[in-house]
Amino acid sequence: MVSNTDTFEIRAADGEELLIHIGIDTVKLNGKFFKSCVKQEQPVKKGNLIEKMYDES
């Protein structure tokens, strides 16, 4: 898995890739409100928590 706060890519064992982007105009947030729960290139399985999004309020 490759992650960049609001965007991450999941690569399947067969080479298929899935790019996921969370939110609209989130680039302006500079990663604020997002926390990655996995490390880059870390294998993940169904049910693993990948990303957290939170509110400061």
Backbone as a chain_set.jsonl record, in Angstrom:
{"seq": "MVSNTDTFEIRAADGEELLIHIGIDTVKLNGKFFKSCVKQEQPVKKGNLIEKMYDES", "coords": {"N": [[0.83, -1.179, 0.0], [0.489, 2.246, -0.758], [0.582, 5.454, 0.602], [-0.659, 8.812, 1.021], [-1.673, 10.857, 2.958], [-4.554, 12.012, 2.188], [-4.925, 10.454, -0.001], [-4.59, 7.186, -1.261], [-3.047, 4.174, -2.468], [-3.809, 0.91, -3.384], [-2.353, -2.144, -4.013], [-3.025, -5.177, -5.504], [-2.219, -8.68, -5.126], [-2.126, -9.773, -7.661], [-1.277, -7.699, -9.208], [-3.088, -5.724, -9.907], [-4.156, -2.339, -9.437], [-5.526, 0.055, -7.209], [-6.606, 3.263, -6.822], [-7.406, 5.498, -4.326], [-9.11, 8.347, -3.264], [-9.833, 10.596, -0.703], [-12.356, 12.835, 0.035], [-12.998, 16.317, -1.01], [-11.165, 18.92, -2.427], [-9.154, 18.474, -0.549], [-6.415, 18.677, -0.666], [-5.689, 21.22, 0.002], [-5.697, 21.104, 2.739], [-3.297, 20.079, 3.585], [-2.706, 17.537, 4.728], [-3.797, 17.771, 7.227], [-6.163, 16.654, 9.567], [-6.131, 14.046, 8.713], [-4.973, 10.735, 9.273], [-2.728, 8.257, 8.701], [-3.029, 4.792, 9.109], [-1.43, 2.723, 8.504], [1.811, 1.719, 7.313], [3.813, 2.86, 4.529], [3.875, 0.663, 1.777], [3.126, -1.452, 3.391], [1.595, -4.582, 3.792], [-1.923, -5.11, 3.538], [-5.099, -6.347, 4.671], [-8.479, -7.428, 4.079], [-10.708, -5.623, 6.046], [-8.782, -4.33, 7.587], [-7.897, -1.298, 9.233], [-7.207, 1.518, 7.444], [-7.0, 4.307, 7.096], [-7.591, 7.237, 9.049], [-9.891, 9.82, 9.583], [-10.38, 12.885, 11.059], [-11.916, 15.395, 13.174], [-11.144, 18.534, 14.515], [-12.829, 19.786, 16.314]], "CA": [[0.0, 0.0, 0.0], [1.174, 3.535, -0.791], [-0.348, 6.421, 1.179], [-0.288, 10.219, 1.087], [-2.746, 11.443, 3.768], [-5.925, 11.89, 1.691], [-4.908, 9.584, -1.173], [-3.774, 5.99, -1.111], [-3.1, 3.203, -3.549], [-3.744, -0.478, -2.94], [-1.944, -3.051, -5.086], [-3.367, -6.575, -5.244], [-1.155, -9.64, -5.416], [-2.083, -10.02, -9.113], [-0.776, -6.503, -9.867], [-4.132, -4.703, -10.048], [-3.961, -1.2, -8.546], [-6.713, 0.839, -6.906], [-6.276, 4.561, -6.259], [-8.543, 6.012, -3.563], [-8.946, 9.714, -2.781], [-10.862, 10.94, 0.275], [-12.739, 14.233, 0.148], [-12.936, 17.285, -2.1], [-10.255, 20.021, -2.075], [-8.392, 18.118, 0.66], [-5.01, 19.056, -0.844], [-5.53, 22.484, 0.733], [-5.575, 20.816, 4.172], [-1.913, 19.662, 3.87], [-2.674, 16.37, 5.602], [-4.513, 18.036, 8.477], [-7.379, 15.863, 9.788], [-5.952, 12.682, 8.226], [-3.9, 9.967, 9.905], [-2.553, 6.938, 8.11], [-2.944, 3.732, 10.121], [-0.487, 1.728, 7.998], [3.034, 2.286, 6.741], [3.939, 2.692, 3.089], [4.218, -0.692, 1.315], [2.678, -2.455, 4.351], [0.474, -5.386, 3.299], [-3.185, -4.972, 4.264], [-6.112, -7.363, 4.377], [-9.863, -7.019, 4.25], [-11.054, -5.295, 7.427], [-7.757, -3.502, 8.226], [-8.093, 0.142, 9.237], [-6.164, 2.085, 6.601], [-6.916, 5.753, 7.254], [-8.534, 7.89, 9.959], [-10.155, 11.216, 9.313], [-10.928, 13.406, 12.311], [-12.29, 16.804, 13.251], [-10.557, 19.127, 15.727], [-13.826, 20.357, 17.228]], "C": [[0.875, 1.243, 0.0], [0.177, 4.583, -0.326], [0.224, 7.83, 1.158], [-1.455, 10.979, 1.712], [-4.133, 11.235, 3.19], [-6.03, 11.008, 0.449], [-4.093, 8.345, -0.851], [-4.032, 5.023, -2.247], [-2.968, 1.813, -2.948], [-3.389, -1.325, -4.154], [-2.261, -4.477, -4.676], [-2.2, -7.472, -5.626], [-1.019, -9.9, -6.914], [-1.633, -8.79, -9.909], [-1.814, -5.415, -10.099], [-3.891, -3.598, -9.033], [-5.261, -0.426, -8.406], [-6.266, 2.124, -6.235], [-7.518, 5.128, -5.597], [-8.203, 7.402, -3.052], [-10.113, 10.04, -1.877], [-11.109, 12.442, 0.235], [-12.621, 15.044, -1.123], [-12.09, 18.465, -1.609], [-9.441, 19.729, -0.814], [-6.914, 18.436, 0.54], [-4.716, 20.332, -0.058], [-5.322, 22.267, 2.232], [-4.163, 20.38, 4.568], [-1.82, 18.493, 4.849], [-3.386, 16.55, 6.923], [-5.821, 17.252, 8.47], [-7.274, 14.433, 9.281], [-4.797, 12.016, 8.963], [-3.867, 8.593, 9.266], [-2.38, 5.913, 9.224], [-2.019, 2.597, 9.68], [0.734, 2.451, 7.436], [3.055, 2.03, 5.241], [4.471, 1.305, 2.772], [3.813, -1.79, 2.305], [1.526, -3.255, 3.746], [-0.768, -5.158, 4.172], [-4.144, -6.062, 3.816], [-7.491, -6.763, 4.583], [-10.137, -6.784, 5.74], [-10.013, -4.451, 8.147], [-8.137, -2.028, 8.151], [-6.916, 0.769, 8.491], [-5.939, 3.559, 6.916], [-7.943, 6.215, 8.275], [-8.687, 9.332, 9.522], [-10.845, 11.761, 10.559], [-11.176, 14.899, 12.219], [-11.741, 17.347, 14.55], [-11.579, 19.617, 16.729], [-14.22, 19.411, 18.342]], "O": [[1.895, 1.284, 0.688], [-0.957, 4.608, -0.804], [1.436, 8.021, 1.264], [-2.159, 11.694, 0.999], [-4.847, 10.35, 3.659], [-7.122, 10.836, -0.093], [-3.029, 8.437, -0.24], [-5.08, 5.046, -2.893], [-2.108, 1.574, -2.1], [-4.04, -1.238, -5.195], [-1.819, -4.938, -3.623], [-1.303, -7.062, -6.363], [0.072, -10.212, -7.392], [-1.607, -8.824, -11.14], [-1.456, -4.292, -10.453], [-3.476, -3.865, -7.905], [-6.008, -0.272, -9.372], [-5.617, 2.085, -5.19], [-8.569, 5.229, -6.23], [-7.136, 7.614, -2.476], [-11.264, 9.792, -2.236], [-10.177, 13.231, 0.385], [-12.207, 14.543, -2.169], [-12.286, 18.948, -0.494], [-9.08, 20.655, -0.088], [-6.214, 18.464, 1.552], [-3.622, 20.499, 0.482], [-4.823, 23.157, 2.921], [-3.854, 20.316, 5.758], [-0.94, 18.474, 5.709], [-3.564, 15.586, 7.667], [-6.508, 17.204, 7.45], [-8.233, 13.671, 9.405], [-3.777, 12.646, 9.242], [-4.855, 7.859, 9.287], [-1.65, 6.16, 10.184], [-1.847, 1.619, 10.408], [0.684, 3.641, 7.127], [2.406, 1.11, 4.744], [5.403, 0.826, 3.418], [4.13, -2.957, 2.075], [0.573, -2.665, 3.238], [-0.664, -5.03, 5.392], [-4.014, -6.622, 2.728], [-7.634, -5.706, 5.197], [-9.838, -7.632, 6.58], [-10.305, -3.902, 9.21], [-8.638, -1.562, 7.127], [-5.761, 0.571, 8.869], [-4.795, 4.006, 6.992], [-9.036, 5.655, 8.36], [-7.715, 9.981, 9.137], [-11.794, 11.156, 11.058], [-10.705, 15.571, 11.302], [-11.856, 16.696, 15.589], [-11.237, 19.846, 17.889], [-15.048, 19.758, 19.183]]}, "num_chains": 1, "name": "protein.A"}
